[in-house]
């Protein structure tokens, strides 16, 4: 049996396999060293990095839901300076692609973080977080408005030489509008989708479980929605797509790839199985080999739609 080629290219970023870990679900990668070899990942996406450290929202911040999880962490992170001084040097010891997820409350803050990352060895791309639903400033303020998204993408594009991925919100009327806006202003790839806004209620206390009231829903519950959006966006743009949303297995990842994603990110599954992303990559290799497919690249966007007799 021939070993299939899992390598893909997301714009200028070459990945040994198409499976990355999603921002906010994998720390800075270092926390998972006891469980997996980072070099076996296609890459990792860091927690969202802001100009200064953030403590995030008060607890409760996470609650399980049927087939998923609701979180309102609020982009807790060490800040970009501590990341560069303490985390990145240790990440450089591992042969893996590092994508820095960047967050700001204003355009100037996005630029500040990106400029500090721009010349840092070991950062391969920036993922612009314009879609976090759990913060009062920034986040969806940029991601929900195509004009605002276009403006912040254009501003950041001028501030960095690194490949720029823009992470889209699903909490919009038509995700193709924001996808086109990001592409038109220089995004090299699109990550989609971020979490869906939701709420869980404690009926005994008659209040929301999360202190933030609402949170971002992730996990298998959102996978059909995320696959659908991936397929829609694939028809609307030419730049690569990195799909995510409830991927637990190789078959889940294949849904996104067939719908048009060049690569995928594994998120919520990391909380259940710390080596989930590596398992998904291994599962992809096995699936390709067992189906006689030489490269994962030839599957991207090959979803078939059968014609129904009598339907035009």
N, C-alpha and C positions, 0 to 999 in steps of 0.2 A: 504494500500500500504506500503510495507516494505521500510524503508529508506536504500538506498544502501551505501556501504562502499567505500568512495572515497580515503582512505589512500593508499599511495604507498611508496616504498622504493627505493631511488636512491643510490645504494650501501649501505653505512652505515647511510645515512641520511633518516630519516623517515619524510614524509610530511603528514599533515592531509588531504590534497587534492592535486591533481597533477598540480595545477596552480600557477606558480610563476610570478613575474613581471621581465621583462628583464632589464639588465644593460643599463644605459644611458637613460632610458625612465621613470624612477621612482625616480630620485634623490637618496637620502639616505633613502627613505621611509617616513621620518618625514614630508616632504612637503605635503604628501597626507593624513595626519591625519584628516584634516577637511572633507574628502570625504569618508573615509572607515575605518573599523576596521582592523588593520594589522593582527590581530589574525584570521581573516577569510581567509587569503591567505594561499596557500601551503607554500609560502616563498617569500622572495624578494632578488633580486640580486642588489648589490650596483652599483653606478657609478664606473668606472674603477679607482682603487687607484694606484697612483704612489708614488715613494719615497718622492717627494717634490710636493708642489702645482703646478698646471699647469693652465695657463690662456686660453689654447686652441687656436683655429684659429681665425683670425679676421673675422668680419661680411662681407658679408652675409654668414650665416652658415646653414640656413634651407630654403628649398623651397618645396612647395607642388607639387606633380606630379599626373597624373591620377592614381587613386587607390593606392596612396602611398606618400612617403615623401623622399626627398634627404637631407642628413645632412652631414656637415663636421665640427662638434663641435671640434674635435681634442683632446678628452679626458680631457677636463677641469675638474679639481677636486681639493679638498681641501688638498690632500696629506694624506698619511696613518697616520701620527702623529695626525693631527687634527681630522681625522675620529675616531681614538681610544680615543682621549680626549673629543671630543665634540658630536659626532654623536652616537657612539656605546653605551655609557651609557644610552642614552634616548631610543635607540632601545631595550635595555634589559628590559625596562619596559613593553614591549609588547610580548605576547606569540606567536612569529613567528620565522620561520627559516631564518637566515641571511646568505647569500652566498656572500662572498667578491670577487668582480671582481678585478683582479690584472693585472697591466700593467707595463712594463719596457722597456727602450730603449736598455738595455743590459741584458744578463743573470744575471749578478751581481745585477742589480736593481730588477729583479723579485725575486731573493732570499732575498734581503733586505726587501722587502715588506712582503713576506710570513713569514719570521722569526718574524717580529713584530706582525703579526696577529696570529701566531701559539698558543700563550698562552693567547690570549685575550678571556675572557668569553663572550659568546654570538655570536661568529663566528662559524658557523656549517660546513662550507666548503669553499674552494677556487675555483673560476672559473678563469682559466688562459686565459687572453685575448691575443691571438696570432694572431688575425685576423682583427683588426681595420684597415680600409682602409684609414683613414683620418689623419695619422701622418707620418712624414718623417722617423723617426727612430723607430725600434720595430715593433709592429703590424704585418702586412702581411709579413714583412721580415722573421719572424719566421714561420708564418702560411702557407706560400706558398711552402715551401720546406720540404718534409717529413723528410729529414736528420736533418735539423735545428730544426724542431718541436720535433723530437725525443730527440735531445740533450737538449733542454730547458726543456722539460717535465721530463727527467731523472734528470737534475740538481735540479729542483724545488721539485721533488718527495723526494729527499734526504734531502731537507731543511725544510719540514713540515710534521707534523703528521696528519694534517687535511685531510679529503677527498678532492681529487683533480679532478675537472671537467675541461676539456680542451674545449674551445670554438673554433670551426673550421670555417675556411673561405670557402665560396662557390666559391671564385675566383681562383679555381685550376682546373687542368686538370681532375683529378679523385679524388673525395673527399674520396674515400675508402682508398687511399694511406696514406693520413694524419691521417685518423681515425685509421688505423692499427698501424701507427707510434706512436701515442699517447697511444694507448692501450698497446703496447709492452713495453713502458717505465714507466708504472705504473699509468696511468690515471684510476680513479675509475668510471668516466662517461664522456660522450661527450655532449657538448651543440652545437646544430647546427640548423640553420646556422646564421652567422653574415650577414651583409648587402652585397649587390651586388654593385660593382662600377658602377656609372653612371654620367651623365652630363646633365644639363639643360642650354639652350642657350637663352639669351636675344637677339632677332633678331634685335631690334631697335638699341641697343648699340653694337651689334656684339661682344659680349663677354659672357663668362660663367656667370650665375647668382651667383654662389658661388665664394667667394674670393679664395677658394682653388682649383677652376676649377672643380674638380670632388668631388663626395660625395658618401655616402653609401645609396643605395636604400632599403627602407623597406616598409612594409604595404602589403595590399592584393595583389598587383601586383606580389609579389614574392612567394606567398603561394604555388602555384602548383610546383614551382621549389624546394622550401624547403621540401615539402612533398616527392617529388621524391628522394631527397638526403637522407632524413630520411629513406626511404624504402631501398635505396641502402646500406647505412651504416649498417642498421639492419642485412643485409645478410653477412656483412664483419667482424663484431666484436661481442663479447659476453657481453661487459659491457653495462650498461644502457645508454639510449639516452634521452636527454632533448631537445625536438623539439621546434622550433619557426620560425616565418616568416608570418606576416599578419594575426594573429589570432584575430578575432573580436568577435566570438561567440562560443558557446559550440560545434556546428557542425564543425567549423573550427578546434577546439582542437581535436575532435574525429578523424579527418582525420590523424593527426599526430600520435595519439595513436594507431589507427588501423594499420598504416604503421610501427609501431615499437617503438614509443616514450613512455617511462615510465611516463614522466612528460612533461609539456610544459611551455613556457614563453610567456607572453603577453607584447608586446612592443609598437608599434605605436598607438594602440588603447587607451593607457593611456592618450595621448595628446587630444583625442577627448572626451573620457568618463573616468574620473579619477577612477571610480569604475569598470572599464571594467573587470579586472581580477576576482573580486568577482562575477560579473555577469556570467562570463564564468564558474566558479566553480558551481554556483547555477544551471546554465543551464545543466551542466553535470549530476548533481544529479537528476534533473527532467528527463533527457533523459534516464538514467539508470533505474529509477523507472518505467517510462512509457513503457520500453521495457523488464521489468522483469529481469534485469541484477543485480546480487547481489553485485558485486565489480567491480571497474574500472580496477583492475589488470587483470581480465580475458579477457579484450578486447585488451590488449597490443600485437601488432604484429599479429593480427588475420585477416589481410587483405586477402580476398579470390581472387583468380584469376581463372576465369571461363575458361575451356577448349573450344576452338573454333573448331567445327567440321571440319575435313579435314586439320587442321593446326597442324603441328608437331613442 
